[in-house]
Amino acid sequence: MSSPQQYLAMQEHADHVFGAQYDDVRERYHAERLDMEMYDASEREHDEYMWKVEQAGFGDDWQAYEAYFQQLDKDIQQFEGEQNNG
């Protein structure tokens, strides 16, 4: 038979093992929740960007939207250069 001290030591060990397993599971779920939150934020950012593309009149053609603003930036720089030189 086990003495009360041995029983308490075994119980403490079992509690420690169970607690460690619980901590591992809790950490894994926490990491998965953070991943889902980051994915959700990324999706919201993408949706907001695509809404801007659509509102600007480009439908879902984000490449045309980007090209338009790159050309606009070049035109502004050229105009500013002409203003400073002329």
Backbone as a chain_set.jsonl record, in Angstrom:
{"seq": "MSSPQQYLAMQEHADHVFGAQYDDVRERYHAERLDMEMYDASEREHDEYMWKVEQAGFGDDWQAYEAYFQQLDKDIQQFEGEQNNG", "coords": {"N": [[0.822, -1.178, 0.0], [0.293, 2.288, -0.522], [1.725, 5.073, 1.042], [0.289, 8.023, 2.589], [1.894, 10.202, 1.887], [3.193, 9.299, -0.414], [1.002, 8.971, -2.068], [0.121, 11.645, -2.242], [2.346, 12.732, -3.536], [2.258, 11.362, -5.972], [-0.214, 12.291, -6.882], [0.331, 15.004, -7.095], [2.255, 14.935, -9.112], [0.696, 13.897, -11.21], [-1.157, 15.974, -11.484], [0.584, 17.974, -12.302], [1.478, 16.964, -14.787], [-0.97, 16.842, -16.189], [-1.635, 19.584, -16.102], [0.478, 20.662, -17.594], [-0.053, 19.55, -20.089], [-2.496, 20.768, -20.568], [-1.681, 23.436, -20.665], [-0.147, 23.375, -23.018], [-2.124, 22.844, -24.941], [-3.738, 25.081, -24.573], [-1.945, 27.126, -25.326], [-1.559, 26.422, -28.011], [-4.161, 26.776, -29.087], [-4.429, 29.486, -28.575], [-2.447, 30.547, -30.261], [-3.52, 29.736, -32.72], [-5.874, 31.243, -32.679], [-4.814, 33.828, -32.814], [-3.66, 33.692, -35.356], [-6.0, 33.431, -36.898], [-7.188, 35.893, -36.343], [-5.32, 37.643, -37.498], [-5.542, 36.842, -40.173], [-8.21, 37.552, -40.634], [-8.045, 40.349, -40.323], [-6.395, 40.914, -42.478], [-8.048, 40.13, -44.598], [-10.123, 42.003, -44.296], [-8.704, 44.368, -44.835], [-8.011, 43.907, -47.506], [-10.587, 43.779, -48.643], [-11.465, 46.41, -48.164], [-9.644, 47.82, -49.747], [-10.29, 46.826, -52.3], [-12.869, 47.812, -52.458], [-12.331, 50.531, -52.669], [-11.064, 50.521, -55.162], [-13.209, 49.743, -56.796], [-14.991, 51.883, -56.29], [-13.577, 53.929, -57.464], [-14.059, 53.525, -60.066], [-12.97, 51.376, -61.447], [-13.91, 48.833, -61.365], [-13.186, 45.526, -60.648], [-10.575, 45.606, -61.328], [-7.726, 45.861, -60.154], [-5.143, 46.203, -61.017], [-5.239, 48.017, -63.146], [-6.119, 50.196, -61.698], [-3.894, 50.667, -59.992], [-1.971, 51.22, -61.989], [-3.046, 53.539, -63.11], [-2.768, 55.399, -60.983], [-0.008, 55.368, -60.687], [0.769, 56.47, -63.123], [-0.457, 58.956, -62.846], [1.045, 59.979, -60.709], [3.554, 60.191, -61.963], [2.905, 62.118, -63.902], [2.325, 64.335, -62.262], [4.818, 64.759, -61.058], [6.284, 65.426, -63.345], [4.929, 67.756, -64.132], [5.445, 69.397, -61.902], [8.195, 69.586, -62.169], [8.383, 71.005, -64.577], [7.214, 73.399, -63.788], [9.076, 74.332, -61.947], [11.275, 74.744, -63.569], [10.468, 76.552, -65.406]], "CA": [[0.0, 0.0, 0.0], [0.995, 3.56, -0.598], [1.547, 5.966, 2.183], [-0.351, 9.279, 2.179], [2.878, 11.064, 1.235], [3.392, 8.789, -1.765], [-0.22, 9.298, -2.798], [0.148, 13.077, -2.527], [3.395, 12.97, -4.531], [1.737, 10.882, -7.26], [-1.286, 13.213, -7.275], [0.985, 16.251, -7.522], [2.865, 14.66, -10.416], [-0.394, 13.776, -12.189], [-1.667, 17.332, -11.701], [1.584, 18.707, -13.086], [1.431, 16.446, -16.161], [-2.221, 17.315, -16.782], [-1.519, 21.033, -16.276], [1.39, 20.934, -18.7], [-0.784, 19.231, -21.319], [-3.509, 21.807, -20.725], [-0.978, 24.642, -21.102], [0.209, 23.197, -24.425], [-3.35, 22.998, -25.726], [-4.143, 26.486, -24.474], [-1.018, 27.901, -26.148], [-1.846, 26.121, -29.421], [-5.397, 27.457, -29.468], [-4.163, 30.924, -28.565], [-1.722, 30.838, -31.499], [-4.468, 29.597, -33.824], [-6.773, 32.389, -32.634], [-4.069, 34.972, -33.327], [-3.571, 33.498, -36.807], [-7.308, 33.744, -37.485], [-7.393, 37.335, -36.246], [-4.475, 38.279, -38.515], [-6.149, 36.553, -41.468], [-9.412, 38.372, -40.719], [-7.612, 41.732, -40.559], [-5.896, 40.951, -43.859], [-9.213, 40.08, -45.482], [-10.802, 43.304, -44.203], [-7.873, 45.337, -45.548], [-8.179, 43.622, -48.934], [-11.946, 44.181, -49.026], [-11.507, 47.876, -48.193], [-8.885, 48.243, -50.925], [-11.07, 46.515, -53.501], [-13.994, 48.738, -52.465], [-11.791, 51.781, -53.214], [-10.856, 50.289, -56.596], [-14.523, 49.775, -57.432], [-15.534, 53.235, -56.188], [-12.823, 54.787, -58.383], [-14.53, 53.246, -61.418], [-12.151, 50.352, -62.091], [-14.495, 47.5, -61.143], [-12.276, 44.734, -59.82], [-9.267, 45.645, -61.999], [-6.811, 46.58, -59.274], [-3.911, 46.52, -61.748], [-5.505, 49.267, -63.856], [-6.178, 51.211, -60.634], [-2.507, 50.96, -59.624], [-1.306, 51.843, -63.137], [-3.581, 54.894, -63.219], [-2.166, 56.267, -59.982], [1.419, 55.499, -60.995], [0.866, 57.447, -64.204], [-0.819, 60.24, -62.266], [2.2, 60.422, -59.94], [4.563, 60.629, -62.941], [2.439, 63.379, -64.489], [2.479, 65.383, -61.251], [6.248, 65.042, -60.943], [6.688, 66.12, -64.573], [4.344, 69.095, -64.053], [6.207, 70.157, -60.9], [9.503, 69.856, -62.755], [8.206, 72.07, -65.559], [6.933, 74.638, -63.044], [10.313, 74.8, -61.319], [12.23, 75.105, -64.617], [9.937, 77.531, -66.354]], "C": [[0.87, 1.246, 0.0], [0.726, 4.362, 0.658], [0.862, 7.241, 1.696], [0.621, 10.218, 1.471], [3.123, 10.621, -0.21], [2.184, 9.125, -2.64], [-0.22, 10.772, -3.192], [1.201, 13.408, -3.592], [2.921, 12.518, -5.914], [0.647, 11.815, -7.773], [-0.696, 14.522, -7.782], [1.619, 16.079, -8.903], [1.788, 14.588, -11.505], [-0.984, 15.152, -12.499], [-0.71, 18.151, -12.563], [1.546, 18.271, -14.55], [0.171, 16.943, -16.856], [-2.15, 18.814, -17.057], [-0.622, 21.399, -17.434], [0.703, 20.634, -20.029], [-1.824, 20.304, -21.605], [-2.862, 23.101, -21.218], [-0.609, 24.555, -22.582], [-0.999, 23.416, -25.328], [-3.788, 24.457, -25.734], [-3.244, 27.371, -25.346], [-1.279, 27.67, -27.635], [-3.103, 26.838, -29.879], [-5.229, 28.969, -29.488], [-3.442, 31.324, -29.859], [-2.647, 30.734, -32.711], [-5.437, 30.772, -33.858], [-6.081, 33.641, -33.172], [-3.923, 34.884, -34.846], [-4.888, 33.865, -37.485], [-7.591, 35.239, -37.433], [-6.567, 38.08, -37.287], [-5.05, 38.051, -39.91], [-7.391, 37.422, -41.674], [-9.06, 39.831, -40.996], [-7.111, 41.902, -41.986], [-7.051, 40.953, -44.856], [-9.976, 41.407, -45.47], [-10.034, 44.369, -44.979], [-8.02, 45.151, -47.055], [-9.555, 44.078, -49.423], [-12.077, 45.7, -49.113], [-10.787, 48.416, -49.427], [-9.698, 48.005, -52.198], [-12.312, 47.399, -53.592], [-13.544, 50.081, -53.044], [-11.575, 51.663, -54.72], [-12.187, 50.396, -57.329], [-15.111, 51.185, -57.417], [-14.831, 54.207, -57.131], [-13.195, 54.516, -59.844], [-13.755, 52.173, -62.155], [-12.718, 48.943, -61.914], [-13.627, 46.705, -60.195], [-10.877, 44.666, -60.425], [-8.286, 46.473, -61.181], [-5.53, 46.964, -59.986], [-4.08, 47.826, -62.536], [-5.547, 50.429, -62.865], [-4.764, 51.634, -60.235], [-1.781, 51.68, -60.761], [-1.759, 53.289, -63.302], [-2.897, 55.83, -62.223], [-0.657, 56.387, -60.152], [1.622, 56.528, -62.104], [0.536, 58.843, -63.687], [0.35, 60.816, -61.467], [3.308, 60.921, -60.875], [4.177, 61.97, -63.55], [2.613, 64.54, -63.524], [3.943, 65.764, -61.109], [6.75, 65.81, -62.169], [6.172, 67.56, -64.541], [5.125, 69.963, -63.061], [7.587, 70.512, -61.429], [9.421, 70.983, -63.775], [7.955, 73.409, -64.87], [8.206, 75.226, -62.435], [11.335, 75.275, -62.358], [11.713, 76.253, -65.483], [9.407, 78.7, -65.734]], "O": [[2.012, 1.244, 0.458], [-0.358, 4.32, 1.239], [0.859, 7.51, 0.495], [0.228, 10.948, 0.561], [3.245, 11.449, -1.112], [2.328, 9.513, -3.799], [-0.524, 11.114, -4.335], [0.974, 14.263, -4.448], [3.152, 13.205, -6.909], [0.589, 12.102, -8.969], [-1.164, 15.082, -8.774], [1.529, 16.964, -9.754], [1.952, 15.15, -12.588], [-1.277, 15.454, -13.656], [-1.13, 18.914, -13.433], [1.578, 19.11, -15.45], [0.235, 17.415, -17.991], [-2.559, 19.268, -18.126], [-0.914, 22.335, -18.178], [0.863, 21.384, -20.992], [-2.01, 20.704, -22.755], [-3.414, 23.787, -22.079], [-0.739, 25.533, -23.317], [-0.906, 24.092, -26.353], [-4.161, 24.998, -26.774], [-3.737, 28.269, -26.029], [-1.226, 28.609, -28.429], [-3.112, 27.446, -30.949], [-5.819, 29.653, -30.324], [-3.791, 32.329, -30.479], [-2.565, 31.553, -33.626], [-5.79, 31.252, -34.935], [-6.689, 34.424, -33.901], [-4.049, 35.892, -35.542], [-4.894, 34.53, -38.521], [-8.167, 35.796, -38.368], [-7.047, 39.038, -37.892], [-5.047, 38.962, -40.739], [-7.601, 37.964, -42.759], [-9.71, 40.479, -41.817], [-7.375, 42.92, -42.625], [-7.03, 41.691, -45.84], [-10.422, 41.877, -46.516], [-10.629, 45.176, -45.693], [-8.14, 46.127, -47.796], [-9.672, 44.688, -50.486], [-12.722, 46.22, -50.024], [-11.261, 49.351, -50.072], [-9.781, 48.877, -53.063], [-12.764, 47.707, -54.694], [-14.275, 50.703, -53.815], [-11.869, 52.596, -55.468], [-12.282, 51.06, -58.361], [-15.667, 51.634, -58.42], [-15.424, 55.2, -57.552], [-12.707, 55.192, -60.749], [-13.869, 52.066, -63.376], [-12.065, 47.964, -62.278], [-13.356, 47.138, -59.075], [-10.087, 43.785, -60.084], [-8.045, 47.643, -61.48], [-4.886, 47.944, -59.611], [-3.162, 48.645, -62.583], [-5.063, 51.521, -63.164], [-4.472, 52.827, -60.151], [-1.055, 52.645, -60.519], [-0.947, 54.166, -63.6], [-2.493, 56.934, -62.587], [-0.082, 57.415, -59.794], [2.531, 57.355, -62.036], [1.196, 59.812, -64.063], [0.616, 62.015, -61.542], [3.927, 61.952, -60.612], [5.019, 62.856, -63.698], [3.013, 65.627, -63.939], [4.278, 66.947, -61.047], [7.549, 66.736, -62.039], [6.906, 68.485, -64.887], [5.428, 71.121, -63.345], [8.095, 71.604, -61.172], [10.311, 71.832, -63.826], [8.439, 74.442, -65.331], [8.395, 76.442, -62.406], [12.172, 76.124, -62.052], [12.489, 76.857, -66.224], [8.929, 79.601, -66.422]]}, "num_chains": 1, "name": "protein.A"}
